[in-house]
């Protein structure tokens, strides 16, 4: 198809008058002139034409490889020797005039930049911002805000900020620091990436920690240890043990800290026999000197499996004298399982090694101050706080009542032993519904997108009834419910908790 087009040279433009009926059937039309390249794109399902002109010598400063199909710095010009050219030789400017036109065009482009300044305006920040001072004063969020505005942060600043982020409610700040670190000159620093892994582990987000670990160009033994320990602390011991197997295949040299993390992973998984076999291999196969941390790891493995007598036997058969820390660990395990005799025996042996414990225990302690049960629900962009005194309004939306009905159908039976008030049975069952973690989960289910994890932070220890109820909730709603009480992380998923009902 032929399109008749007339081109008239003006000082700064090329005017063309195509036949519109024929142009609408064209898919693309490109016209090159000595100064500019014109492109016409008929818009689909429309009679309009998209027309744009770009100087031949113009190079987009923000695009390193311009699209050759639209414009190019050295655009081929019509040959002056071709007799079929639209304008012939008379319309072609000389080299000198062409250079002058290019200079004039460049000056006009510069003039447009001066008339329309860039949107990337430099932030209005004080010139004397000291990020390290802000970190030392605990103003971490303010320091991160300044860094996001362009204030330069050195290695020490990143290290101090990452060390200060240790709680799940600071997870979003940690993600911001992660992004800033990747764009900084220290993005590949091994120690800072290790701190990122440790930070994510403390905040309960091992998915982000694994992303940092997999992205590292260079890893040390500490990098592997932090990942395994993070998996164990978050109830994902099986993932930690799989990473340890990969570590052995890559022939990464393990150290004493590695096996402390591995024993913690075995305890988290509840693998008793494998954990004891691994403990025996530490000294015989790897030649590592055992310390109190390794012995405490074995006590944790035995205690989580409920083998209290074996834990006591292990303590008495140690080649070294047990320390107060070891007896204290055994005493805590006995408290968890309700073995009063073993608890008293461990406490007696602990006091015999450290008499100051007995003096401290004999002093009548004042009654502990009652704390209001507080929950913090971590959402995408903010933190919502609940307490047991003013959160009953959550029931008004019906979500809490609806969950209760589904729980009953799934086999949930309220355990009223955890209600200490002297009230009737029906009132006790109703009181269990108003525990703060349940209110936080009910609110989170109606205010967050489906299939996204919920993070709940609780300042008190979770009770057994709530623990059982949340396990069933996770299966009903098909979401991962992460609850951090004052003891540990609980990852509820598909009706199972990562703690294996041991906390």
C-alpha positions in Angstrom: 0.0 0.0 0.0 1.2 3.5 -0.8 0.7 6.5 1.4 1.1 9.9 0.0 2.8 12.2 2.4 4.1 15.7 2.0 6.9 17.0 4.1 7.5 20.7 4.5 10.7 21.9 6.2 10.2 24.6 8.8 12.7 26.0 11.2 11.9 23.6 14.0 9.3 21.2 12.7 8.3 18.8 9.9 4.6 19.0 8.8 3.1 16.0 7.1 -0.4 15.5 5.8 -1.2 11.8 5.3 -4.4 10.4 4.0 -6.1 9.4 7.3 -8.1 6.6 5.8 -5.0 4.9 4.6 -3.0 5.7 7.7 -5.5 4.0 9.9 -4.7 0.7 8.2 -1.0 1.2 8.8 0.6 -0.5 11.8 3.7 1.7 12.0 5.1 4.6 10.1 8.6 6.0 10.6 9.9 9.1 8.8 13.5 10.2 9.1 14.7 13.7 8.5 18.2 15.2 8.9 17.3 16.6 12.3 14.6 14.4 13.7 13.1 10.9 13.4 9.3 10.8 13.4 7.3 7.7 14.4 3.5 7.2 14.0 1.7 4.5 15.9 -2.0 4.2 15.2 -3.7 3.4 18.4 -5.8 0.2 18.3 -9.5 0.5 18.1 -9.2 4.3 17.6 -8.8 6.9 14.9 -6.1 8.7 16.8 -2.4 8.6 16.0 0.4 8.5 18.4 3.0 10.9 17.0 6.4 11.7 18.5 9.6 13.2 17.3 13.1 12.7 18.7 16.2 14.5 17.6 18.7 12.2 15.9 21.5 13.3 18.3 19.5 13.0 21.4 20.4 10.2 23.9 18.2 9.5 26.8 20.5 9.9 29.9 18.4 7.4 31.9 18.5 4.7 29.2 21.8 3.1 28.4 20.5 1.0 25.5 17.7 2.9 23.6 15.2 1.1 21.6 16.7 0.9 18.1 13.2 0.5 16.6 12.1 4.0 17.8 15.2 6.2 17.8 18.9 5.8 17.6 21.8 8.3 18.0 23.2 7.6 14.6 19.9 7.4 12.7 20.4 6.7 8.9 19.6 9.7 6.9 18.1 9.7 3.4 20.8 9.2 0.8 21.5 12.3 -1.3 22.5 10.0 -4.2 19.2 8.2 -4.4 17.0 9.9 -7.1 13.9 8.5 -5.5 14.4 10.4 -2.3 11.4 12.6 -1.4 13.4 15.9 -1.3 16.4 15.3 -3.5 19.8 16.8 -3.0 18.6 20.4 -2.7 16.8 19.8 0.5 19.8 18.3 2.3 21.6 20.8 4.5 25.4 21.0 4.5 27.5 19.5 7.2 28.2 22.9 8.7 24.5 23.9 8.8 23.7 20.5 10.2 26.1 21.0 13.1 24.7 24.4 13.8 21.2 22.9 13.9 22.3 20.2 16.2 23.8 22.7 18.6 20.7 24.8 18.5 18.6 21.7 19.2 20.8 20.7 22.1 20.6 24.2 23.6 16.8 24.0 23.4 16.8 20.6 25.2 18.9 22.1 27.9 16.6 25.0 28.2 13.7 22.6 28.7 15.6 20.9 31.5 16.1 24.2 33.2 12.5 25.2 32.8 11.2 21.9 34.2 13.5 20.7 37.0 13.8 17.1 37.9 11.5 15.6 40.5 14.4 14.1 42.4 14.8 17.0 44.8 17.4 16.6 47.4 15.9 16.0 50.9 15.7 18.9 53.3 17.8 17.4 56.2 19.9 19.1 58.7 23.6 19.3 57.6 24.8 18.1 61.0 22.9 14.8 61.3 24.9 12.3 63.4 23.4 8.9 62.7 25.6 7.2 65.4 24.4 9.6 68.0 20.8 8.8 67.1 21.5 5.1 67.4 23.1 5.5 70.8 20.1 7.5 72.0 17.7 4.8 70.8 16.2 6.9 68.0 16.5 4.1 65.5 13.4 5.0 63.4 14.6 8.5 63.0 18.0 7.4 61.9 16.5 5.1 59.3 14.3 7.9 58.0 17.4 10.1 57.5 19.2 7.2 55.7 16.2 6.8 53.4 16.4 10.6 52.6 20.0 10.2 51.4 22.1 10.7 54.5 25.2 8.6 54.2 25.6 5.7 56.7 28.9 4.1 57.3 29.7 0.6 58.3 29.5 1.2 62.0 26.1 2.8 61.6 24.6 -0.2 59.8 26.1 -2.5 62.4 24.6 -0.5 65.3 21.2 -0.3 63.8 21.0 -4.0 63.0 22.1 -4.8 66.6 19.3 -2.7 68.0 16.5 -4.5 66.0 15.7 -7.5 68.2 11.9 -7.8 68.4 9.2 -8.9 66.0 7.4 -5.5 66.2 10.6 -4.0 64.5 10.4 -6.3 61.5 9.4 -3.6 59.1 12.3 -1.4 60.2 14.6 -4.3 59.6 13.3 -4.7 56.1 14.0 -1.0 55.4 17.5 -1.4 56.7 18.0 -4.4 54.5 17.0 -2.5 51.4 19.2 0.5 52.3 22.2 -1.9 52.9 21.8 -3.5 49.5 22.0 -0.1 47.8 25.0 0.9 49.9 28.7 0.3 49.3 28.6 -2.3 52.1 25.9 -4.5 50.5 28.3 -7.5 50.2 29.9 -7.2 53.6 29.8 -10.6 55.2 29.5 -9.4 58.8 26.6 -7.1 58.0 24.8 -9.8 56.2 25.3 -12.1 59.1 23.7 -9.4 61.3 20.8 -9.3 58.9 20.3 -13.0 59.3 20.5 -12.8 63.1 18.0 -9.8 63.1 15.5 -11.7 61.0 15.8 -14.7 63.2 15.0 -12.6 66.3 12.1 -11.1 64.5 10.7 -14.5 63.6 11.0 -14.2 59.8 13.2 -17.0 58.6 11.9 -16.6 55.1 13.6 -13.2 54.8 16.7 -14.6 56.6 17.0 -17.3 54.0 16.7 -14.8 51.2 19.7 -12.9 52.6 21.6 -16.1 53.1 21.0 -17.4 49.6 22.0 -14.0 48.1 25.4 -13.8 49.9 28.4 -14.0 47.6 30.6 -15.2 50.4 29.6 -17.1 53.6 31.4 -17.9 56.8 30.8 -20.6 59.3 28.9 -18.1 61.4 26.5 -17.5 58.5 25.5 -21.2 58.6 25.4 -21.2 62.4 23.1 -18.2 62.5 20.7 -19.8 60.0 20.5 -23.1 61.9 20.1 -21.4 65.2 17.4 -19.2 63.8 15.4 -22.1 62.4 15.7 -23.9 65.8 14.5 -20.8 67.7 11.5 -20.4 65.5 10.4 -24.0 65.8 11.7 -25.1 62.3 14.3 -27.5 63.5 13.9 -29.8 60.5 14.8 -27.0 58.1 17.9 -26.3 60.3 19.0 -29.9 60.1 18.6 -30.0 56.3 20.8 -26.9 56.1 23.4 -28.6 58.3 23.4 -31.6 55.9 24.0 -29.2 53.1 26.8 -27.6 55.1 28.5 -30.9 55.5 28.2 -31.7 51.8 29.9 -28.4 50.9 32.7 -29.3 53.4 32.2 -26.2 55.4 34.2 -26.5 58.6 31.9 -26.8 61.6 32.9 -25.4 65.1 31.5 -25.6 68.6 28.9 -23.0 67.9 27.6 -25.1 65.0 26.8 -28.0 67.2 25.1 -25.8 69.8 22.8 -24.7 67.0 22.4 -28.3 65.7 21.4 -29.6 69.2 18.9 -26.9 69.5 17.5 -27.9 66.1 17.2 -31.5 67.2 15.4 -30.4 70.4 13.0 -28.2 68.3 12.2 -31.2 66.0 11.8 -33.6 69.0 14.4 -36.0 67.5 15.8 -37.6 70.7 17.9 -40.5 69.3 19.4 -38.5 66.4 20.3 -35.7 68.8 22.1 -38.0 71.2 24.0 -39.6 68.3 25.0 -36.2 67.1 26.2 -35.3 70.6 28.5 -38.3 70.7 30.0 -37.5 67.3 31.0 -33.9 68.4 33.9 -35.2 70.4 34.8 -38.4 68.5 34.5 -37.3 64.9 35.1 -33.6 65.0 37.4 -33.3 68.0 35.6 -30.4 69.5 36.0 -29.7 73.2 32.5 -29.9 74.9 31.3 -27.0 77.0 28.3 -26.2 79.2 26.3 -25.0 76.1 26.6 -28.5 74.6 25.5 -30.2 77.8 22.6 -27.8 78.1 21.7 -28.7 74.5 21.5 -32.4 75.5 19.3 -31.5 78.5 17.0 -29.6 76.2 16.7 -32.5 73.8 15.9 -34.9 76.7 13.6 -32.5 78.4 11.5 -31.7 75.3 11.0 -35.4 74.7 9.8 -35.8 78.4 12.7 -38.0 79.5 13.3 -36.3 82.8 14.9 -39.3 84.5 17.4 -39.7 81.7 18.2 -36.0 81.9 18.9 -36.4 85.7 21.1 -39.5 84.9 23.0 -37.6 82.2 23.7 -34.8 84.7 25.1 -37.2 87.4 27.3 -39.1 84.9 29.0 -36.1 83.5 32.8 -36.2 83.4 32.9 -32.7 84.8 31.2 -31.1 87.7 27.8 -29.7 86.7 27.5 -26.0 87.1 24.7 -23.9 88.5 23.6 -23.1 84.9 23.1 -26.8 84.2 21.1 -27.5 87.4 19.0 -24.4 86.7 18.2 -25.7 83.1 17.2 -29.0 84.6 15.0 -27.3 87.2 13.2 -25.3 84.5 12.5 -28.5 82.6 11.1 -30.1 85.7 8.8 -27.0 86.2 7.5 -27.3 82.7 6.6 -31.0 83.1 5.3 -30.5 86.7 7.8 -32.8 88.3 8.0 -31.2 91.7 10.4 -33.7 93.2 12.9 -33.3 90.4 12.5 -29.6 90.6 13.3 -29.5 94.3 16.3 -31.9 93.9 17.8 -29.7 91.1 17.2 -26.6 93.1 18.9 -28.2 96.2 22.0 -29.1 94.1 22.1 -25.7 92.5 22.0 -24.0 96.0 24.8 -26.3 97.2 27.1 -25.0 94.5 26.0 -21.3 94.9 24.9 -20.5 98.4 23.9 -17.0 97.4 20.9 -18.6 95.6 19.7 -20.0 99.0 20.0 -16.5 100.6 18.1 -15.0 97.7 15.4 -17.6 97.9 14.8 -17.2 101.6 14.1 -13.5 101.3 10.3 -13.1 101.0 9.7 -11.6 97.7 6.9 -9.0 97.3 3.9 -10.2 95.4 4.4 -9.7 91.7 2.6 -6.8 90.1 -0.2 -8.0 87.9 0.3 -7.2 84.3 -2.5 -6.6 81.8 -2.4 -9.1 79.0 -1.2 -7.1 76.0 -1.0 -8.3 72.4 0.5 -6.7 69.4 -0.7 -7.7 66.0 1.9 -7.2 63.2 0.2 -6.2 60.0 1.7 -5.1 56.7 2.3 -1.4 57.5 1.6 -0.9 61.2 1.2 -2.5 64.6 -2.2 -2.8 66.3 -2.2 -3.2 70.1 -4.9 -5.0 72.1 -5.4 -5.5 75.8 -7.8 -7.6 77.8 -9.6 -4.6 79.2 -10.8 -2.7 76.2 -10.8 -5.2 73.3 -14.2 -6.7 73.8 -15.5 -4.6 70.9 -13.9 -7.1 68.5 -16.8 -9.4 69.1 -19.2 -6.9 67.6 -18.2 -7.8 64.1 -19.1 -11.4 64.7 -15.7 -12.8 63.7 -15.0 -14.0 67.2 -18.4 -15.7 67.6 -18.0 -17.2 64.1 -14.6 -18.6 65.0 -15.9 -20.0 68.2 -18.6 -21.9 66.4 -16.1 -23.4 63.9 -13.8 -24.4 66.8 -16.6 -26.3 68.4 -17.4 -28.1 65.2 -13.7 -29.0 64.8 -13.7 -30.7 68.2 -12.5 -27.9 70.5 -13.4 -28.3 74.1 -12.7 -25.3 76.4 -10.2 -26.1 79.2 -11.6 -24.1 82.1 -8.7 -25.0 84.4 -6.9 -21.9 83.1 -9.6 -19.6 84.4 -8.7 -18.8 88.0 -11.8 -16.8 88.9 -14.5 -18.3 91.1 -17.3 -18.2 88.5 -19.7 -20.7 87.0 -18.7 -23.0 84.1 -20.5 -21.0 81.4 -18.8 -17.8 82.5 -15.4 -19.5 82.5 -15.9 -20.7 78.9 -16.8 -17.2 77.9 -13.8 -15.7 79.7 -11.5 -17.9 77.7 -12.8 -16.2 74.5 -11.5 -12.8 75.6 -7.9 -13.8 76.0 -5.9 -11.1 74.2 -4.2 -13.4 71.6 -7.6 -14.6 70.4 -8.9 -11.1 70.1 -5.8 -10.1 68.1 -6.2 -13.1 65.7 -9.9 -12.4 65.2 -9.1 -8.8 64.3 -6.2 -9.8 62.0 -8.3 -12.3 60.1 -10.7 -9.5 59.1 -8.1 -6.8 58.4 -5.4 -8.6 56.5 -5.4 -10.3 53.0 -6.2 -14.0 52.9 -3.5 -16.7 53.1 -1.0 -14.2 54.6 0.8 -15.0 57.9 -0.4 -13.3 61.1 2.2 -12.3 63.7 1.0 -11.8 67.3 3.3 -10.6 70.1 2.2 -11.4 73.6 3.8 -10.1 76.8 2.6 -13.1 78.9 2.9 -16.8 78.5 0.3 -18.4 76.3 -2.1 -20.6 78.2 -2.8 -24.2 77.3 -6.4 -23.6 76.2 -5.4 -20.8 73.8 -2.5 -22.9 72.5 -5.0 -25.7 71.6 -7.5 -23.3 70.2 -5.0 -21.5 67.9 -3.8 -24.8 66.6 -7.3 -25.6 65.5 -7.8 -22.0 64.1 -4.7 -22.4 61.9 -6.3 -25.4 60.3 -9.7 -23.8 59.9 -8.6 -20.5 58.3 -5.7 -22.1 56.3 -3.1 -19.5 57.5 0.1 -19.5 59.4 -0.4 -17.9 62.9 2.8 -16.8 64.5 2.5 -16.1 68.3 5.5 -14.8 70.3 4.9 -15.1 74.0 7.4 -14.2 76.7 9.1 -17.6 76.3 9.4 -18.4 72.6 7.9 -18.3 69.1 4.9 -20.5 68.3 4.3 -21.2 64.6 0.8 -22.6 64.2 0.2 -24.2 60.8 -2.2 -26.9 59.6 -3.3 -27.7 63.2 0.3 -28.2 64.4 2.5 -25.9 66.5 6.3 -25.7 66.0 6.9 -26.2 69.8 5.3 -29.7 69.6 3.2 -28.7 72.6 6.3 -28.1 74.7 6.8 -24.5 75.9 
